[in-house]
């Protein structure tokens, strides 16, 4: 069977990246795979700790950038390394906070490809409680210039709104309104759970159920994506002009424009730990929202330029 490479992007969270890599090493029954961990300019000793931890593992490779290249370029660094050094048939690009528990994950992505050729594949991504399902993110989303103008404007406005909320000390009310609800776990510790939705024909619906059938042409979550060899006949990786956020949306737009096959399949899956927020994250709710919407607005403006260039 073909070679598979996992690319894990690390930024200042080496313990998370170790857990992600170990989840692969400890569970996968497939033998022909390698792991590439990209330290994205962490400058906090992450690279050295990762190199020391995996020094005895021949199939784990730690590479590094001198500076933080952002999500797209950081992942592309790992993708390029995988293609140049292993000539991989499949590249699994994963956030550091992903856990792989499915032993036949690799075998299944190969089986799916043989049965239904794809360029990009996404599986059933669940939160740590395994009650929220993040794929597919959206069905039948029509990306056009008018839509992107609106999205960029709305994101910019939300960034301003959260700055005002922070200034006027309305963080608790805003957190409640935007889906951060406190609850107590079995140990009595107060934590926060963020609600999740998916989009169907432009309408947001709850993401509390697993989609049981394969779906083609859907928007996939960017925290874990599988690229087949076929994908690289069209693109070299993620669009490299953004720094953070909207990467999967731009990827989806490009793939649809190029006639590529983007597939969701419930036959592979993983856990995304970020879906459960800690109490400390809730305290920084406004700052995180300001950061998020400001960067999303920048990415959407870049996305808009890409669309305009494509029309000319």
C-alpha positions in Angstrom: 0.0 0.0 0.0 1.0 3.6 -0.5 3.0 5.9 1.8 1.1 8.2 4.2 2.6 11.2 5.9 1.0 13.1 8.8 1.9 16.8 9.0 1.4 18.3 12.5 1.8 22.1 12.8 3.2 23.2 16.2 3.2 26.7 17.6 4.3 27.0 21.2 2.4 23.9 22.3 4.9 21.1 22.1 3.1 18.9 24.6 -0.1 19.0 22.5 2.0 18.1 19.4 3.6 15.2 21.3 0.1 13.9 22.3 -1.1 14.2 18.7 2.0 12.3 17.3 1.8 9.7 20.1 -1.9 9.1 19.3 -0.8 8.1 15.8 2.2 6.0 16.9 0.2 4.2 19.6 -2.8 3.3 17.6 -2.1 2.9 13.8 -1.9 -0.6 12.5 -0.7 0.7 9.1 3.1 0.5 8.8 4.1 2.6 5.9 3.8 6.1 7.4 5.9 9.0 8.7 5.1 12.0 10.9 6.5 15.4 10.2 6.1 18.0 13.0 6.6 21.6 11.9 7.7 24.0 14.6 6.3 27.3 13.3 8.8 29.7 14.8 7.7 29.0 18.4 10.9 30.5 20.0 10.0 29.0 23.3 12.1 25.8 23.2 9.4 23.7 21.5 11.6 22.7 18.7 14.3 21.4 21.0 11.9 19.6 23.3 10.3 17.9 20.3 13.6 16.9 18.9 14.7 15.5 22.2 11.4 13.6 22.8 11.4 12.0 19.3 15.1 11.5 19.0 14.7 7.7 18.9 11.8 7.6 16.4 13.0 7.0 12.9 9.5 7.8 11.4 9.1 11.1 13.3 10.8 14.2 11.8 10.9 17.6 13.4 11.5 20.5 11.1 11.3 24.2 11.9 10.8 27.7 10.6 12.8 30.6 12.0 9.6 32.7 12.2 5.9 32.1 12.5 4.7 31.7 8.9 1.0 31.4 9.8 -1.3 28.4 9.3 -1.1 28.1 5.5 2.6 28.6 4.9 3.5 26.6 8.1 1.5 23.6 6.9 2.9 24.0 3.3 6.4 23.7 4.8 5.5 20.3 6.1 3.7 19.3 2.9 6.7 20.2 0.8 9.0 18.2 3.1 6.7 15.2 2.9 6.5 15.3 -0.9 10.2 15.8 -1.4 11.4 13.2 1.2 8.8 10.5 1.0 6.9 11.0 -2.2 3.7 10.4 -0.2 0.5 9.1 -1.8 -1.5 10.7 1.0 -0.7 13.6 3.3 -2.8 14.1 6.5 -2.5 17.7 7.7 -3.4 17.9 11.3 -3.7 20.6 14.0 -1.6 19.9 17.1 -4.8 19.4 19.2 -6.1 16.5 17.2 -6.1 12.9 18.7 -6.3 9.9 16.4 -8.0 6.9 18.1 -9.1 4.9 15.1 -6.5 2.1 14.6 -7.4 1.6 10.9 -7.5 5.3 10.1 -4.8 4.9 7.4 -6.2 1.7 5.9 -9.6 3.4 5.6 -8.5 6.5 3.8 -6.7 4.3 1.3 -9.9 2.1 0.9 -12.1 5.2 0.4 -9.7 6.5 -2.3 -9.8 3.2 -4.1 -13.6 3.1 -4.0 -14.2 6.8 -4.6 -11.2 8.8 -5.8 -10.8 12.1 -4.0 -8.5 15.1 -4.0 -9.3 16.2 -0.5 -10.9 14.1 2.2 -12.4 15.0 5.6 -13.7 12.6 8.3 -16.0 12.8 11.3 -14.3 15.3 13.6 -15.7 15.3 17.1 -15.1 17.3 20.3 -13.6 15.6 23.3 -17.0 14.8 24.7 -17.8 13.2 21.3 -21.2 15.0 21.2 -20.4 17.7 18.6 -19.5 16.8 15.0 -17.7 19.5 13.0 -17.8 17.9 9.5 -19.1 18.8 7.0 -19.0 22.5 7.9 -21.3 23.6 5.1 -23.3 22.2 2.2 -24.1 24.1 -1.0 -22.2 27.3 0.0 -21.9 29.6 -3.0 -18.8 31.7 -2.8 -19.1 34.9 -4.9 -17.8 38.4 -4.7 -21.0 39.8 -3.1 -20.9 37.1 -0.4 -17.3 37.7 0.4 -17.7 41.5 0.6 -20.5 40.9 3.1 -18.4 38.4 5.2 -15.4 40.8 5.3 -17.6 43.7 6.4 -19.5 41.6 9.1 -16.2 40.3 10.5 -14.7 43.8 10.7 -17.9 45.0 12.4 -17.8 42.1 15.0 -14.2 42.9 15.8 -15.2 46.5 16.6 -18.2 45.3 18.6 -16.1 43.1 20.8 -13.7 45.9 21.5 -16.7 47.9 22.7 -18.0 45.0 24.8 -14.6 44.7 26.4 -14.4 48.5 27.0 -17.8 48.6 28.6 -17.2 45.4 30.7 -20.0 43.3 29.1 -17.9 40.2 28.7 -20.2 37.8 30.7 -23.3 38.8 28.8 -21.4 38.5 25.5 -20.0 35.1 26.4 -23.5 33.8 27.2 -25.0 35.2 24.0 -22.3 33.7 21.8 -22.6 30.1 23.1 -20.2 29.9 26.0 -22.1 28.2 28.8 -20.7 27.2 32.1 -21.2 23.8 33.6 -19.6 21.6 36.2 -17.9 18.3 35.2 -17.9 15.2 37.3 -15.0 16.5 39.3 -16.8 19.7 40.2 -14.6 21.8 38.1 -16.3 24.7 36.2 -15.5 24.7 32.5 -17.0 26.1 29.4 -18.6 24.4 26.4 -18.8 26.1 23.1 -21.8 25.2 21.0 -21.2 24.1 17.4 -23.2 24.5 14.2 -23.0 23.4 10.6 -24.5 25.2 7.6 -27.1 23.6 5.4 -28.3 25.7 2.4 -27.3 28.9 4.2 -29.0 28.0 7.4 -27.1 27.2 10.6 -28.2 24.0 12.3 -26.9 22.2 15.4 -23.8 20.0 14.9 -24.9 17.5 17.6 -25.3 14.6 15.2 -23.0 12.5 13.0 -23.5 12.6 9.3 -23.7 8.9 8.5 -23.2 9.0 4.7 -20.5 10.3 2.4 -21.0 13.7 0.8 -19.1 15.3 -2.1 -18.6 19.0 -2.7 -18.9 20.1 0.9 -16.8 22.5 3.0 -14.5 20.6 5.4 -13.0 21.7 8.7 -9.4 22.7 8.3 -8.1 21.1 11.6 -7.6 17.7 9.9 -7.6 17.2 6.1 -6.3 14.4 3.9 -4.7 15.3 0.5 -4.3 12.6 -2.1 -1.5 12.6 -4.6 -4.1 13.8 -7.2 -4.5 17.1 -5.3 -1.0 18.2 -6.1 -1.6 18.0 -9.8 -3.6 21.2 -9.3 -2.3 23.0 -6.2 0.8 22.8 -4.1 -1.0 23.2 -0.7 -2.9 25.9 1.1 -3.2 29.4 -0.5 -0.2 31.1 0.9 -1.3 34.8 1.1 -3.2 34.5 4.4 -1.7 34.3 7.9 -4.6 32.8 10.0 -8.2 31.7 9.4 -10.3 31.1 6.3 -7.7 28.7 4.8 -10.2 25.9 4.4 -12.7 28.2 2.8 -10.2 29.4 0.2 -9.1 25.8 -0.3 -12.7 24.8 -0.9 -13.3 27.7 -3.4 -10.1 26.8 -5.3 -11.0 23.1 -5.4 -14.5 23.8 -6.7 -13.2 26.2 -9.4 -10.7 23.6 -10.5 -13.2 20.8 -10.6 -11.5 18.8 -7.8 -13.3 16.2 -5.7 -13.8 17.2 -2.0 -15.3 14.4 0.0 -16.6 13.9 3.5 -16.6 10.3 4.8 -17.8 9.1 8.2 -15.5 6.0 7.8 -12.5 8.0 9.3 -12.6 10.2 12.3 -10.6 12.0 15.0 -11.0 14.1 18.1 -10.5 17.8 18.2 -9.7 18.8 21.8 -10.1 22.6 21.2 -13.9 22.2 21.2 -14.0 22.2 25.0 -13.0 25.6 26.4 -11.3 26.0 29.8 -12.3 28.6 32.4 -9.3 30.6 31.5 -10.4 30.8 27.8 -13.7 32.1 28.9 -12.0 34.9 31.0 -10.3 36.0 27.8 -13.4 35.6 25.7 -13.4 39.2 24.3 -9.7 39.2 23.5 -10.0 35.9 21.6 -13.1 37.2 19.7 -11.3 40.4 18.8 -8.2 38.4 17.6 -10.4 36.0 15.7 -12.7 38.5 13.8 -9.8 40.9 13.1 -7.8 38.1 11.4 -10.8 36.6 9.7 -11.6 40.0 8.2 -8.0 40.3 6.9 -8.2 36.8 5.4 -11.6 37.5 3.8 -10.2 40.6 2.2 -7.4 38.5 0.7 -10.0 35.9 -0.4 -12.0 38.7 -2.1 -8.9 39.8 -4.0 -8.3 36.2 -5.1 -11.8 36.0 -6.4 -11.6 39.3 -8.3 -8.3 38.2 -9.9 -9.9 34.9 -11.0 -12.7 36.8 -12.7 -10.3 39.0 -14.7 
